Amino acid sequence: MEFYRNRKKSVNLLLIYTGILILMVLILLYSIGILSDSIIAKGIALSSIFILIFGFTIIRTLISLNDKSPLIVLTPEGITARVTAMSKAAGLISWKDITDMEVGKAGGDTLITLVICNAEPYKLSIRKKLSAIALDNAKDPGGDLYVYLTASVLDIDAYELFNKIKTYKAQVHPAIVNA
């Protein structure tokens, strides 16, 4: 089962990023004294950082609009996702390693949380591709790893995606349906 990018959602997200970028440029112009008579160092620093971040994000989003490959793929072996940095870095997540799944709000997005029990192989893969800080925030004291999925750019909403993942797991691996 495959889930693809919803171009309309991606364009809406791109417009939001562009609006924030324009706001940051205006703050930068104000902070350097073009729109006012004073220079504000903190405003220059913060707006410059956000301009770089949103500029990079806009470029990545524009490039990804041409990508026609699925962002989430459910196979009998497991789940492969490219919707968050952590899910992309983890690679194929085996169904037997997923002990629980939850759906919940985080900030302005609804996320699906995959709780992974056999975390070491995934941690090694993630460490190679992401900072160690990403792993510090994604594990619990028991050693489980949390991998988040978002449906913000998919053709489906998060609750439907959650139900489809759960149903698919139950069909493919009925013995390990504790999630």
Sequence and secondary structure as in RCSB ss.txt:
>XXXX:A:sequence
MEFYRNRKKSVNLLLIYTGILILMVLILLYSIGILSDSIIAKGIALSSIFILIFGFTIIRTLISLNDKSPLIVLT
PEGITARVTAMSKAAGLISWKDITDMEVGKAGGDTLITLVICNAEPYKLSIRKKLSAIALDNAKDPGGDLYVYLT
ASVLDIDAYELFNKIKTYKAQVHPAIVNA
>XXXX:A:secstr
 EE B HHHHHHHHHHHHHHHHHHHHHHHHHTTSSSSS  HHHHHHHHHHHHHHHHHHHHHHHHTT  S SEEE 
SSEEEE SSHHHHHH SEEGGGEEEEEEEEETTEEEEEEEESS HHHHHHHHHHS HHHHHTTB TTS EEEEEE
 TTBSS HHHHHHHHHHHHHHH GGG   
